[in-house]
Amino acid sequence: KHTDEILESLKWLGLNWDGEIFHQSKRFNIYKKYAENLVAEEKAYYEETDKGRAIRLKVAKDEVVTFYDVVHDKIEINSNTLDDFVIMKSDGSPAYNFACVVDDADMAITHIIRGDDHITNTLKQLLIYQALDRKPPKFAHIPLILGEDKSRMSKRHGATSIAEYKSRGYFPEALVNFLSLMGWSPKDDREKLSIQQIIKLFSLKAIVRTGAVFNIKKLNWLNGEYIREKPIGELTDFVAAHLIEKNIIKEDYDRQWLEAVVKCYKTRIYNIDDFISQAQYLFNDEFEYSKEASDKYLKDKNALANLKKLKERLASLDSFDVKTLEETTRSLAEELGIKGGDLIHPLRVAITGREHAPGVFEVLSLIGKDRVLKRLNKEVKP
């Protein structure tokens, strides 16, 4: 299941592969053969334990192992930091470092790119390559992704799996774009890049050595940029799929209505969670009112009296289109001798529960006459 999730996430990101998928659990006989050959060559030896027979690699003392890392340049490690270490466990399974080396050597891997917390493993792996008389690949140890508190990224900093970001309504191209900029940037400081542009411009040597902070605000901004450029039809398909999955709308949803909603919010949202949070009042009549907004605009007796008059005007309308709604509201404001905002702000809070929302007349039209009057009746008794 975990493997399937990883593969599905890679496909979703557009990161495809052109070869077979290998499982180390099905290659134990291969690892055993390599290890036994090392024993035969006296580069390793058997060790009897209570649980069976393990195999340890011999480690020469006072040997300085040098390798050139693409990111960190020259790295030297003294072999005295290691004792002879297990390459095959007593249960017949390979040690991590041994399996990795055998696999990479067998498959002619040219570059190993991984987190710099693996630098300590590199010494063991280089000694195994040496024992096997195989040329090691090039290594590139990249900085770890850090949370905003500069500690190692973990679940306490938020979502950590690709599937979670997919569920929250991020575009795959936005996530790839964002992740590519963690510890690297093109020379011209562009931030919005297609996968093709990233491939063309990317260089391992340009990666910085310090940890990159996972800035969710930057990801949201970048995803918002991708949202803005999407054609409304394509964006509506994207939104609808997520809303159906979350049981907010049904399969037989009103396409024209939803497209109008998405058009209203296209320039205001950063992901699906954000859209649902901002637009919940359009999908459900039971929504949370902002206490701050309610206290600011719905506590004044004059505002409520004016809102009651507006409710009566709206109830008499035969057409609930944007133009008619605006003319009716502004006309009443003029009659009452008040500014349009003095009527519009309380109206917006009464029907959306929020101080800020898209154009109030578009919102009124989207909610519909019956639902608008029902909401106004909660604030202004008949």
Stockholm file with secondary structure:
# STOCKHOLM 1.0

chainA/1-382         KHTDEILESLKWLGLNWDGEIFHQSKRFNIYKKYAENLVAEEKAYYEETDKGRAIRLKVAKDEVVTFYDVVHDKIEINSNTLDDFVIMKSDGSPAYNFACVVDDADMAITHIIRGDDHITNTLKQLLIYQALDRKPPKFAHIPLILGEDKSRMSKRHGATSIAEYKSRGYFPEALVNFLSLMGWSPKDDREKLSIQQIIKLFSLKAIVRTGAVFNIKKLNWLNGEYIREKPIGELTDFVAAHLIEKNIIKEDYDRQWLEAVVKCYKTRIYNIDDFISQAQYLFNDEFEYSKEASDKYLKDKNALANLKKLKERLASLDSFDVKTLEETTRSLAEELGIKGGDLIHPLRVAITGREHAPGVFEVLSLIGKDRVLKRLNKEVKP
#=GR chainA/1-382 SS CHHHHHHHHHHHHTCCCCSCCCCGGGCHHHHHHHHHHHHHTTSEEEEEETTEEEEEECCCSSCEEEEEETTTEEEEEEGGGCCCEEEECTTSCBCHHHHHHHHHHHTTCCEEEEEGGGHHHHHHHHHHHHHHTCCCCEEEEECCEECTTSSBCCGGGSCCSHHHHHHTTCCHHHHHHHHHTSSCCCTTCCCCCCHHHHHHHCCGGGCCSSCEECCHHHHHHHHHHHHHHSCHHHHHHHHHHHHHHTTSSCTTCCHHHHHHHHHHHTTTCSSHHHHHHHHHHHHCSSCCCCHHHHHHHSSCHHHHHHHHHHHHHHHTCSCCCHHHHHHHHHHHHHHHTCCHHHHHHHHHHHHHSSSCCSCHHHHHHHHCHHHHHHHHHHHSCC
#=GC SS_cons         CHHHHHHHHHHHHTCCCCSCCCCGGGCHHHHHHHHHHHHHTTSEEEEEETTEEEEEECCCSSCEEEEEETTTEEEEEEGGGCCCEEEECTTSCBCHHHHHHHHHHHTTCCEEEEEGGGHHHHHHHHHHHHHHTCCCCEEEEECCEECTTSSBCCGGGSCCSHHHHHHTTCCHHHHHHHHHTSSCCCTTCCCCCCHHHHHHHCCGGGCCSSCEECCHHHHHHHHHHHHHHSCHHHHHHHHHHHHHHTTSSCTTCCHHHHHHHHHHHTTTCSSHHHHHHHHHHHHCSSCCCCHHHHHHHSSCHHHHHHHHHHHHHHHTCSCCCHHHHHHHHHHHHHHHTCCHHHHHHHHHHHHHSSSCCSCHHHHHHHHCHHHHHHHHHHHSCC
//
